[in-house]
Amino acid sequence: MYCISLYFDSNTNEYIQSMIKKCESIKIEDTIPFHITLAASYQNIEWEPDCSSFEIQFVSIACLKNNLCLIPIMNDSLYTICRKAQSSILEKDCHPYYKKGNLFPHLTLIRHLNSNELKEAFDILNKQFVPFQSKVIKISISQTKPYQDLKIYHLD
């Protein structure tokens, strides 16, 4: 699988990491850097972003399957880059979750929790969460399993 993903400034990463550390009683898997996946393909992706850095606001914590996630507001910048990224992938090669019209942008905080862990982690994070601004500073095209950045674009 190949993905196009957004990455954030160090202030965002540090803030998110401090939130997760409050869930110390839960076994948390090592994970790839915090990101939002915009598009996913079964074939290698040839695409180059044409945007500058931009800000998004995370406004909620959500449960998606057995994962806890942060949910951003879909502002114009995020919407535009999502559409451009999705347009770079042929429909037949696109992962079903990332087909045009299917995208639900989110940043995964903690993955693969059982129902008790999910409830405990949600309660901990929900008590401390306040909406916050984040700056997107990088876009990457990566390969999964094993995770590897193939191309990295630093945004001005």
SULMOKA-V892046 format. One line per field, one symbol per residue. ss: DSSP state (@ for helix, = for strand, . for the rest). psi: psi as a letter, one per 20 degrees, with the letter a starting at -180 (. if undefined). burial: # if it has 16 or more other C-alpha atoms within 10 Angstrom, else .. A space follows every 50 residues. Layout:
ss->???
psi->???
burial->???
//
This chain:
ss->.=======.@@@@@@@@@@@@.............=======......... ...===========..======...@@@@@@@@@@@@...@@@=.@@@.. ......====....@@@@@@@@@@@@@@...============....=== ====..
psi->qqqpqqrrrhgggggghhghhilhipopqqrrqprpphqpqiqqpoqpql rrqrqrppiqqqpockqpqqprpnrggggghgggghiipqghipphijqp iipnpqopgpqlqrhggggggggghhhipqqqqqppiqpqprqqmqppph ppopp.
burial->########...##.....##..#..#.......########.###..#.. .....###.####...######.....#..######.##....##..### ..#.#######.#...##..##..#........##########.....#. #.....
//
